[in-house]
Amino acid sequence: MTPPMSLPLPPSPITPTIPLDASGVQHGHLHLPHSRDDSAYGAIMIPITVIVNGDGPTVLLTGGNHGDEYHGPLALTKLVNAIDLDEVTGRIIVVPYMNYPAFVAAARNSPIDGANLNRVFPGSPTGTVTQKIADFMTRELLPLADAVLDIHDGGKTLEFLPMAASHVLDDKDAEARNWKAALAFGAPYATKLVELDMLGMWDAVVEDSGTPFLSTEIAGGGTTRPSSVRVTVDGVRNVLQHWGALAGQPAPSSSAPLDIADHGAYLISEDDGLLDWLVELGDAVAAGQPVARIYNTVKLGAPPIEVAATIDGVLAMRHFPGVVKMGDAIAMQARLVG
């Protein structure tokens, strides 16, 4: 039997309102047609800035992959407001609020289609709004990039130690290259990370393309703080300098290396209930040590369920709301390296 023919994908419905290669600083939008009840010929307008000065690498900077994470959007907005064109060598493409509908709604997922942008890559030009955004990023912007930084934090439901995050990869040369970028970012911590779920992630699409990639996890709780914003703003400049798109050299790194190299680093709740933390974020933990208790909120007098560390290391991430549901990741542990 002859296999069915694979038809080429149609063009993306998204159109930039600015040129992506013109010299200077261009502020505009990615125009995504979106017909809806209140606007038959409506559109979603995703902000984008392109900064071009001479020949050099193209670096793609993204934030707002999840709409309740604010360190990326704030740091990248501050960058485009303050950047000196004469400092730039090459091209910097900045999309601070990649999942703009989710950002406007202050939600992790898009209110339009309920989709998590960071689980639908590479997307589809004929799919939902979120799939169309993913497709444009994958087919139109990623091929232009010599390196990609995607800034994350814990959003409303998680809180992290401020870390630059590279991934454990089968390609050890690429892993080493991305690790150097993580150290150059200069956050208090740098980690080699194994994700709980990589399917459909921007990270995986970029790394599979062979493009240098760096992510972050910086604080969280659905807010920003002066200290973590400084880490993010400084880190963006450091990694742009590391990749050769910005004049100067990154500040000497003092990042503490962390190893989060297996799924055993995550503590998953087996119960619903009220969280009682026994340790602080960043505290040292030892395998078998109780780190939290979960109290039953339906039956008073029921003994709490203890949650124990599974490795010797530090508490690198914690569930942020005070209540937890069965299946939630309560914490992520990390081993200090060296």
C-alpha positions as CSV (number, residue, x, y, z in Angstrom):
1,M,0.0,0.0,0.0
2,T,1.3,3.4,-0.9
3,P,1.7,5.6,2.2
4,P,-0.4,8.8,2.2
5,M,1.3,11.9,0.9
6,S,2.5,14.5,3.4
7,L,1.2,17.8,2.2
8,P,3.3,20.9,2.9
9,L,2.1,23.2,5.7
10,P,0.4,26.4,4.7
11,P,2.0,29.7,5.6
12,S,1.6,31.0,9.1
13,P,-1.4,33.3,9.5
14,I,0.7,35.6,11.7
15,T,2.2,38.7,10.1
16,P,4.8,41.0,11.7
17,T,3.9,44.6,11.5
18,I,7.6,45.5,11.3
19,P,10.5,44.3,9.2
20,L,12.6,41.6,11.0
21,D,15.9,42.7,9.3
22,A,15.8,46.5,9.2
23,S,18.7,48.4,10.9
24,G,17.8,50.2,14.1
25,V,15.2,49.6,16.8
26,Q,11.8,48.5,15.5
27,H,8.8,48.1,17.9
28,G,5.7,46.4,16.5
29,H,3.4,43.5,16.8
30,L,2.8,40.0,15.5
31,H,-0.7,40.3,13.9
32,L,-2.7,37.1,14.4
33,P,-6.2,37.3,12.9
34,H,-8.8,36.1,15.5
35,S,-12.5,36.4,14.5
36,R,-14.6,36.4,17.6
37,D,-18.1,37.4,18.9
38,D,-17.0,41.0,19.7
39,S,-14.9,41.5,16.6
40,A,-15.5,39.6,13.4
41,Y,-12.3,40.9,11.9
42,G,-10.4,41.0,15.1
43,A,-6.8,40.1,15.8
44,I,-4.4,39.3,18.7
45,M,-1.5,41.7,18.6
46,I,1.6,40.2,20.2
47,P,4.3,42.8,21.0
48,I,7.7,42.3,19.3
49,T,10.9,44.4,19.1
50,V,13.8,43.8,16.7
51,I,17.1,45.5,17.2
52,V,19.6,45.3,14.4
53,N,23.1,46.8,14.2
54,G,25.6,45.5,11.6
55,D,26.7,41.9,11.1
56,G,26.6,39.4,14.0
57,P,24.6,36.7,15.6
58,T,20.8,36.7,15.9
59,V,19.6,36.1,19.5
60,L,15.9,35.4,20.1
61,L,14.7,36.4,23.6
62,T,11.3,35.2,24.8
63,G,9.3,35.6,27.9
64,G,5.6,35.0,28.9
65,N,5.6,31.5,27.6
66,H,3.2,31.1,30.6
67,G,1.1,34.1,31.2
68,D,1.4,34.2,35.0
69,E,5.3,34.4,34.9
70,Y,6.5,38.0,35.1
71,H,10.2,38.1,35.4
72,G,10.8,37.5,31.7
73,P,8.2,40.0,30.5
74,L,9.5,42.7,32.9
75,A,13.2,42.1,32.2
76,L,12.7,42.1,28.4
77,T,10.5,45.1,28.5
78,K,13.1,47.0,30.5
79,L,15.8,45.8,28.0
80,V,14.0,47.2,24.9
81,N,13.3,50.5,26.7
82,A,16.9,51.0,27.7
83,I,19.2,49.3,25.1
84,D,21.8,51.4,23.4
85,L,21.9,50.4,19.7
86,D,25.6,51.1,19.5
87,E,26.1,48.2,22.0
88,V,24.5,45.7,19.7
89,T,26.3,43.6,17.2
90,G,24.0,41.7,14.9
91,R,20.3,41.2,15.7
92,I,18.2,40.8,18.9
93,I,14.6,39.7,18.5
94,V,12.5,40.2,21.6
95,V,9.1,38.7,22.3
96,P,8.4,39.5,25.9
97,Y,4.8,38.1,26.1
98,M,4.9,35.1,23.8
99,N,1.6,33.7,25.0
100,Y,0.0,37.2,25.0
101,P,-3.6,36.0,25.6
102,A,-2.5,34.2,28.7
103,F,-0.4,37.1,29.9
104,V,-3.3,39.5,29.6
105,A,-5.5,37.1,31.6
106,A,-2.7,36.6,34.2
107,A,-3.1,32.8,33.6
108,R,-0.7,30.0,32.9
109,N,-2.8,28.8,29.9
110,S,-4.6,30.7,27.2
111,P,-8.2,31.7,28.1
112,I,-9.1,31.4,24.4
113,D,-8.4,27.7,23.9
114,G,-7.3,26.5,27.3
115,A,-3.9,25.5,25.9
116,N,-0.5,25.6,27.6
117,L,1.8,27.1,24.9
118,N,4.8,25.3,26.3
119,R,3.1,21.9,25.6
120,V,1.9,22.4,22.0
121,F,5.1,23.0,20.1
122,P,5.9,22.8,17.2
123,G,2.3,23.9,16.8
124,S,0.1,24.2,13.6
125,P,-0.8,27.1,11.3
126,T,-4.3,25.7,11.1
127,G,-4.8,24.9,14.8
128,T,-6.0,26.9,17.7
129,V,-4.7,30.3,18.6
130,T,-2.0,28.8,20.9
131,Q,-1.0,26.3,18.2
132,K,-0.7,29.1,15.7
133,I,1.6,31.1,18.0
134,A,3.8,28.0,18.5
135,D,3.9,27.4,14.8
136,F,5.1,30.9,14.0
137,M,7.8,30.8,16.7
138,T,9.0,27.4,15.3
139,R,8.8,28.0,11.6
140,E,9.4,31.7,11.3
141,L,11.5,33.0,14.2
142,L,13.6,29.9,15.3
143,P,15.3,29.5,11.9
144,L,16.6,33.1,12.2
145,A,18.2,32.5,15.6
146,D,21.7,31.6,16.4
147,A,20.8,31.3,20.1
148,V,17.6,31.4,22.2
149,L,16.9,32.5,25.8
150,D,13.4,31.7,27.2
151,I,12.8,33.2,30.6
152,H,10.6,31.4,33.1
153,D,9.7,31.6,36.8
154,G,7.4,29.6,39.0
155,G,4.2,31.5,38.1
156,K,1.4,31.5,40.6
157,T,1.9,27.9,41.8
158,L,5.6,27.4,42.2
159,E,8.6,29.2,43.8
160,F,12.2,28.5,42.7
161,L,15.7,29.4,43.8
162,P,16.8,31.9,41.2
163,M,18.5,29.7,38.6
164,A,19.6,29.6,35.0
165,A,18.6,26.2,33.6
166,S,20.2,24.1,30.9
167,H,19.2,20.5,30.1
168,V,20.8,17.1,30.2
169,L,21.1,16.2,26.5
170,D,22.1,13.1,24.5
171,D,24.4,15.5,22.6
172,K,27.1,16.2,25.2
173,D,28.8,18.9,23.1
174,A,25.5,20.8,23.0
175,E,24.9,20.1,26.7
176,A,28.4,21.6,27.5
177,R,27.8,24.6,25.3
178,N,24.4,25.4,26.9
179,W,25.9,24.9,30.4
180,K,28.5,27.6,29.6
181,A,25.6,29.9,28.8
182,A,23.9,29.0,32.1
183,L,27.0,29.9,34.0
184,A,27.4,33.1,32.0
185,F,23.9,34.2,32.9
186,G,25.2,34.7,36.4
187,A,22.1,33.8,38.5
188,P,22.8,32.6,42.1
189,Y,22.3,29.0,40.9
190,A,22.9,27.2,37.6
191,T,21.4,23.8,37.0
192,K,21.5,20.9,34.6
193,L,17.8,19.9,34.6
194,V,15.7,16.9,33.7
195,E,12.1,18.1,33.1
196,L,9.1,16.1,34.3
197,D,7.6,16.4,30.9
198,M,9.4,17.7,27.7
199,L,6.7,16.8,25.2
200,G,5.6,19.8,23.2
201,M,8.0,22.2,24.9
202,W,9.7,25.2,23.3
203,D,12.9,24.0,24.9
204,A,12.8,20.6,23.1
205,V,12.0,22.2,19.7
206,V,14.9,24.6,20.0
207,E,17.3,22.0,21.3
208,D,16.2,19.5,18.6
209,S,17.1,22.1,16.0
210,G,20.6,22.2,17.3
211,T,20.3,25.9,18.3
212,P,22.0,26.9,21.6
213,F,19.3,27.3,24.2
214,L,19.0,28.5,27.8
215,S,16.1,28.8,30.1
216,T,15.6,30.1,33.7
217,E,13.5,29.5,36.7
218,I,13.6,32.6,38.8
219,A,11.4,32.9,41.9
220,G,7.7,32.9,41.3
221,G,4.5,33.2,43.3
222,G,2.9,35.2,40.5
223,T,4.9,38.4,41.3
224,T,8.3,40.0,41.0
225,R,10.7,41.2,43.7
226,P,13.6,43.7,43.3
227,S,16.3,41.1,44.0
228,S,15.0,38.6,41.5
229,V,14.3,41.2,38.8
230,R,17.9,42.4,39.2
231,V,19.1,38.8,38.7
232,T,17.0,38.5,35.5
233,V,17.9,41.9,34.0
234,D,21.6,41.3,34.7
235,G,21.4,37.8,33.4
236,V,19.9,38.8,30.1
237,R,22.7,41.3,29.4
238,N,25.3,38.7,30.5
239,V,24.1,36.0,28.2
240,L,23.8,38.5,25.3
241,Q,27.4,39.3,25.8
242,H,28.3,35.6,26.1
243,W,26.7,35.0,22.7
244,G,28.4,38.0,21.1
245,A,25.3,40.1,20.4
246,L,26.1,42.8,23.0
247,A,29.3,44.7,23.6
248,G,31.4,43.8,26.7
249,Q,32.0,40.7,28.7
250,P,29.6,39.0,31.1
251,A,30.3,39.6,34.8
252,P,32.4,36.8,36.4
253,S,30.0,34.1,37.4
254,S,29.5,33.0,41.0
255,S,26.6,30.6,40.2
256,A,26.4,27.6,42.5
257,P,26.1,24.5,40.3
258,L,23.0,22.3,40.9
259,D,22.3,18.9,39.6
260,I,18.7,18.0,39.0
261,A,19.4,15.0,36.7
262,D,16.6,12.6,37.3
263,H,12.8,12.4,38.0
264,G,13.6,11.3,41.6
265,A,14.4,14.9,42.4
266,Y,10.7,15.7,42.4
267,L,8.4,15.0,45.4
268,I,4.8,14.3,44.2
269,S,1.8,14.6,46.6
270,E,-0.2,11.5,47.1
271,D,-2.9,13.4,49.0
272,D,-5.0,16.5,49.0
273,G,-4.5,18.8,51.9
274,L,-3.0,21.8,53.7
275,L,0.8,22.2,53.4
276,D,2.9,22.7,56.5
277,W,6.5,23.3,55.5
278,L,9.3,22.1,57.8
279,V,12.1,23.6,55.8
280,E,12.7,26.9,53.8
281,L,13.4,27.2,50.1
282,G,17.2,26.8,49.7
283,D,17.6,24.8,53.0
284,A,19.9,21.8,53.0
285,V,17.9,18.5,53.2
286,A,19.0,14.9,53.7
287,A,17.4,11.7,52.3
288,G,14.6,10.6,54.7
289,Q,14.3,14.0,56.4
290,P,10.7,15.2,56.7
291,V,10.3,18.4,54.6
292,A,6.6,19.0,54.8
293,R,3.4,17.7,56.3
294,I,0.0,17.5,54.6
295,Y,-3.0,18.0,56.8
296,N,-6.4,16.6,56.0
297,T,-8.9,19.4,55.5
298,V,-12.0,17.2,55.5
299,K,-11.5,15.1,58.7
300,L,-10.2,17.0,61.6
301,G,-8.1,14.9,64.0
302,A,-6.6,12.8,61.1
303,P,-2.8,12.5,61.5
304,P,-0.9,14.5,58.9
305,I,1.0,12.8,56.1
306,E,4.7,13.4,56.2
307,V,6.7,14.1,53.0
308,A,10.4,13.2,53.2
309,A,13.3,14.2,51.1
310,T,14.7,11.4,48.8
311,I,18.2,12.8,48.2
312,D,20.8,14.7,50.0
313,G,20.9,18.3,48.7
314,V,18.8,21.5,48.9
315,L,15.2,22.4,48.4
316,A,15.3,24.1,45.0
317,M,11.6,24.5,44.3
318,R,8.4,24.4,46.4
319,H,4.7,24.4,45.7
320,F,3.6,28.0,46.4
321,P,-0.1,27.9,47.4
322,G,-0.8,26.6,50.9
323,V,-3.0,23.8,49.7
324,V,-1.9,20.9,47.5
325,K,-3.8,18.2,45.4
326,M,-2.9,14.6,44.8
327,G,-0.5,14.5,41.9
328,D,0.9,18.0,42.4
329,A,4.7,18.4,42.5
330,I,5.3,19.6,46.1
331,A,9.0,20.2,45.7
332,M,12.1,19.8,43.6
333,Q,15.4,18.7,45.3
334,A,18.8,19.4,43.9
335,R,22.3,18.2,44.6
336,L,25.0,20.8,45.0
337,V,27.9,20.1,42.7
338,G,31.4,20.6,43.9
